[in-house]
């Protein structure tokens, strides 16, 4: 009996470590456990959650690798993620995977094709604000990631071109008690998927930026970034959860 239980345990461990569809590399886990449940419930996708120090030696077997790391990426992890993507993998960095904690990483921002300008918000510098209410709009109505089984609960008045174009009513969703990142700057081409709309409570200024979600090729693989994800509650939003499921399922 003990021998049988041993083999059952060993099979579960092996399935957990080497049979998962999605690898989630994180340093904060409650939100990622919610995401893992969403992936399983919506598409039958299994997930393995690991810290940077437990990164598997081989990443090529995963359909996608999600990154949810608040602090600095370890250099060896950074290199492994870049190599995985360029070899044909699908990398999905979320939320604070593009934040000031990565400024000292040598590869990360150039690989993603972004930079975070220095200086204050009024001078166009990168800024994060929380807790806030923020709205997100679909900017790619013909793209699989933004449309497959996604039900948008709102129509939101939005101006593309970071607020310079004529106003449209676009499908979207809102998040409360969340966090907004302003003034991400692109340094390479990409397809923008999601825009953000945020009203500053102190000044009344409305920020609309076409930078809250995007997809771009990298070598033989793809990078798909989404900014929402401040807490577990963000990932419980049905529209956003389905968008993330679609990002894993996406086949260019």
C-alpha positions as CSV (number, residue, x, y, z in Angstrom):
1,X,0.0,0.0,0.0
2,X,2.8,2.4,0.9
3,X,4.6,1.6,-2.4
4,X,1.4,2.4,-4.3
5,X,0.9,5.7,-2.5
6,X,4.6,6.5,-3.3
7,X,4.1,6.0,-7.0
8,X,0.9,8.1,-7.0
9,X,2.7,10.9,-5.2
10,X,5.6,10.7,-7.7
11,X,3.3,10.8,-10.7
12,X,1.6,13.9,-9.3
13,X,4.9,15.6,-8.7
14,X,6.2,14.8,-12.2
15,X,2.9,16.0,-13.8
16,X,3.2,19.2,-11.8
17,X,6.8,19.9,-12.7
18,X,6.9,18.8,-16.3
19,X,3.3,18.4,-17.6
20,X,1.8,21.9,-17.1
21,X,0.7,24.0,-20.1
22,X,1.7,27.3,-18.6
23,X,4.6,28.3,-16.4
24,X,4.0,31.3,-14.1
25,X,7.1,32.9,-12.7
26,X,6.1,35.2,-9.8
27,X,7.2,36.8,-6.5
28,X,3.6,37.5,-5.4
29,X,1.3,34.4,-5.6
30,X,-2.3,35.2,-4.5
31,X,-3.1,36.9,-7.8
32,X,-1.4,34.2,-9.8
33,X,-3.4,31.5,-8.1
34,X,-6.5,33.3,-9.3
35,X,-5.1,33.4,-12.9
36,X,-4.2,29.7,-12.7
37,X,-7.8,28.9,-11.8
38,X,-9.1,31.1,-14.6
39,X,-6.9,29.3,-17.2
40,X,-8.0,25.9,-15.9
41,X,-11.8,26.8,-15.8
42,X,-12.0,28.6,-19.1
43,X,-9.7,26.4,-21.3
44,X,-8.5,23.4,-19.3
45,X,-5.0,24.9,-19.2
46,X,-2.8,23.6,-16.3
47,X,-0.3,26.0,-14.6
48,X,2.9,25.6,-12.6
49,X,3.7,28.5,-10.3
50,X,7.4,29.0,-9.4
51,X,9.7,31.6,-8.0
52,X,12.7,32.8,-9.9
53,X,15.0,30.5,-7.9
54,X,12.9,27.5,-9.0
55,X,12.8,28.2,-12.7
56,X,12.9,24.9,-14.7
57,X,16.1,24.2,-16.7
58,X,14.0,23.9,-19.9
59,X,11.2,26.2,-20.9
60,X,10.5,25.0,-24.4
61,X,7.7,22.6,-23.4
62,X,5.4,25.3,-22.1
63,X,2.7,26.8,-24.3
64,X,3.3,30.1,-22.6
65,X,5.4,31.6,-19.8
66,X,3.7,34.3,-17.6
67,X,5.9,36.7,-15.7
68,X,4.6,38.5,-12.6
69,X,7.7,39.7,-10.8
70,X,7.5,43.0,-8.8
71,X,11.2,43.4,-8.2
72,X,14.3,42.9,-10.3
73,X,14.6,40.0,-12.6
74,X,17.6,37.7,-11.8
75,X,20.0,37.9,-14.7
76,X,19.9,34.2,-15.4
77,X,16.1,34.2,-15.4
78,X,16.1,37.3,-17.7
79,X,18.3,35.5,-20.1
80,X,16.3,32.3,-20.0
81,X,13.0,34.2,-20.8
82,X,14.6,36.0,-23.7
83,X,16.0,32.8,-25.1
84,X,12.7,31.0,-24.7
85,X,10.8,33.6,-26.5
86,X,13.3,34.1,-29.4
87,X,13.3,30.3,-29.9
88,X,9.6,30.3,-30.5
89,X,8.0,30.7,-27.1
90,X,5.1,32.9,-26.0
91,X,6.1,35.3,-23.2
92,X,3.3,37.0,-21.3
93,X,4.7,39.7,-18.9
94,X,2.0,41.2,-16.7
95,X,1.5,44.4,-14.7
96,X,4.7,45.3,-12.8
97,X,6.8,43.2,-15.1
98,X,7.3,46.6,-16.8
99,X,8.1,48.8,-13.8
100,X,10.9,50.7,-12.3
101,X,12.2,47.6,-10.5
102,X,13.5,46.4,-13.9
103,X,15.4,49.6,-14.9
104,X,18.7,48.0,-13.8
105,X,18.2,44.8,-15.9
106,X,20.4,44.9,-19.0
107,X,18.2,42.9,-21.4
108,X,14.6,43.3,-20.3
109,X,13.4,46.7,-21.5
110,X,15.4,46.6,-24.8
111,X,13.9,43.1,-25.5
112,X,10.4,44.2,-24.7
113,X,10.9,47.4,-26.8
114,X,10.0,49.8,-24.0
115,X,11.5,52.4,-21.7
116,X,10.4,54.3,-18.6
117,X,11.2,58.0,-19.0
118,X,12.7,59.7,-16.0
119,X,11.2,62.8,-14.4
120,X,7.8,63.8,-13.0
121,X,4.4,63.1,-14.5
122,X,4.0,66.7,-15.8
123,X,7.3,66.3,-17.7
124,X,6.1,62.9,-19.3
125,X,8.0,60.8,-16.8
126,X,6.9,57.3,-15.8
127,X,4.6,57.3,-12.8
128,X,2.6,54.7,-10.9
129,X,-0.5,55.6,-8.9
130,X,-2.5,53.4,-6.5
131,X,-5.2,52.7,-5.3
132,X,-7.2,54.1,-8.2
133,X,-10.2,53.3,-10.5
134,X,-9.1,52.8,-14.1
135,X,-10.8,51.9,-17.3
136,X,-9.5,49.8,-20.1
137,X,-10.7,49.8,-23.7
138,X,-10.3,47.4,-26.6
139,X,-8.2,48.9,-29.4
140,X,-8.0,45.8,-31.6
141,X,-11.6,44.7,-32.3
142,X,-10.5,42.2,-35.0
143,X,-7.8,40.5,-32.9
144,X,-8.4,37.0,-31.5
145,X,-6.9,37.9,-28.1
146,X,-9.4,40.8,-27.6
147,X,-12.5,39.2,-29.1
148,X,-12.6,35.4,-28.5
149,X,-15.4,34.9,-26.0
150,X,-14.7,38.3,-24.4
151,X,-17.9,40.0,-23.1
152,X,-17.2,43.7,-22.4
153,X,-19.5,45.1,-19.8
154,X,-19.1,48.8,-20.7
155,X,-18.9,51.3,-23.6
156,X,-16.2,53.9,-22.7
157,X,-15.6,57.3,-24.3
158,X,-12.0,57.2,-25.5
159,X,-9.6,59.2,-27.7
160,X,-6.9,57.2,-29.5
161,X,-3.5,58.5,-30.1
162,X,-3.0,59.2,-26.4
163,X,-6.0,61.5,-26.4
164,X,-5.4,63.4,-29.6
165,X,-7.9,61.8,-32.0
166,X,-11.7,62.2,-32.1
167,X,-13.7,60.6,-29.3
168,X,-15.1,57.1,-29.8
169,X,-17.3,54.8,-27.6
170,X,-15.3,51.6,-27.3
171,X,-16.0,48.3,-25.5
172,X,-14.1,48.0,-22.3
173,X,-14.1,47.2,-18.6
174,X,-13.3,49.0,-15.3
175,X,-11.2,48.1,-12.3
176,X,-11.4,49.5,-8.8
177,X,-8.8,49.7,-6.1
178,X,-6.2,49.0,-8.8
179,X,-3.0,50.6,-10.0
180,X,-2.2,52.6,-13.1
181,X,1.1,53.0,-14.9
182,X,1.5,56.1,-17.0
183,X,3.9,57.0,-19.7
184,X,5.3,53.7,-20.8
185,X,7.2,54.5,-24.0
186,X,7.6,52.2,-26.9
187,X,10.9,51.9,-28.7
188,X,9.9,49.3,-31.3
189,X,6.8,48.5,-33.4
190,X,3.9,46.4,-32.0
191,X,0.2,45.9,-32.3
192,X,-1.6,47.7,-29.5
193,X,-4.5,45.8,-28.0
194,X,-5.6,47.7,-24.9
195,X,-5.8,51.4,-24.0
196,X,-6.2,52.9,-20.5
197,X,-8.3,55.8,-19.3
198,X,-7.6,57.3,-15.9
199,X,-8.8,60.5,-14.2
200,X,-6.5,62.0,-11.7
201,X,-8.5,62.7,-8.5
202,X,-6.4,65.7,-7.5
203,X,-6.1,67.6,-10.8
204,X,-9.1,66.3,-12.7
205,X,-6.9,65.6,-15.7
206,X,-7.9,62.6,-17.8
207,X,-5.2,60.4,-19.2
208,X,-5.9,58.2,-22.2
209,X,-2.9,56.1,-23.4
210,X,-2.7,53.4,-26.0
211,X,-0.2,51.3,-24.0
212,X,-2.0,49.1,-21.6
213,X,-1.8,45.9,-23.7
214,X,0.1,44.9,-26.8
215,X,1.7,42.1,-28.8
216,X,4.9,42.0,-30.8
217,X,7.1,39.4,-32.3
218,X,10.5,38.6,-30.9
219,X,12.7,36.2,-32.9
220,X,10.5,33.2,-33.6
221,X,8.3,33.9,-30.6
222,X,5.9,36.5,-29.3
223,X,5.6,38.9,-26.4
224,X,2.1,39.8,-25.1
225,X,1.9,42.4,-22.3
226,X,-1.0,43.5,-20.2
227,X,-0.9,46.2,-17.6
228,X,-3.8,45.3,-15.3
229,X,-3.0,43.0,-12.4
230,X,-2.5,45.0,-9.2
231,X,-4.3,42.4,-7.1
232,X,-6.2,39.2,-7.2
233,X,-9.4,41.2,-7.8
234,X,-8.1,42.4,-11.2
235,X,-7.8,38.8,-12.4
236,X,-11.3,38.0,-11.2
237,X,-12.8,40.4,-13.8
238,X,-14.4,38.1,-16.4
239,X,-13.5,40.2,-19.4
240,X,-9.8,40.5,-18.4
241,X,-9.6,36.9,-17.4
242,X,-10.8,35.8,-20.8
243,X,-8.4,38.1,-22.6
244,X,-5.5,36.4,-20.7
245,X,-6.9,33.0,-21.6
246,X,-6.9,34.1,-25.2
247,X,-3.3,35.3,-24.9
248,X,-2.2,31.8,-24.0
249,X,-4.4,30.2,-26.7
250,X,-3.3,32.7,-29.4
251,X,-1.7,31.2,-32.5
252,X,-0.2,33.8,-34.9
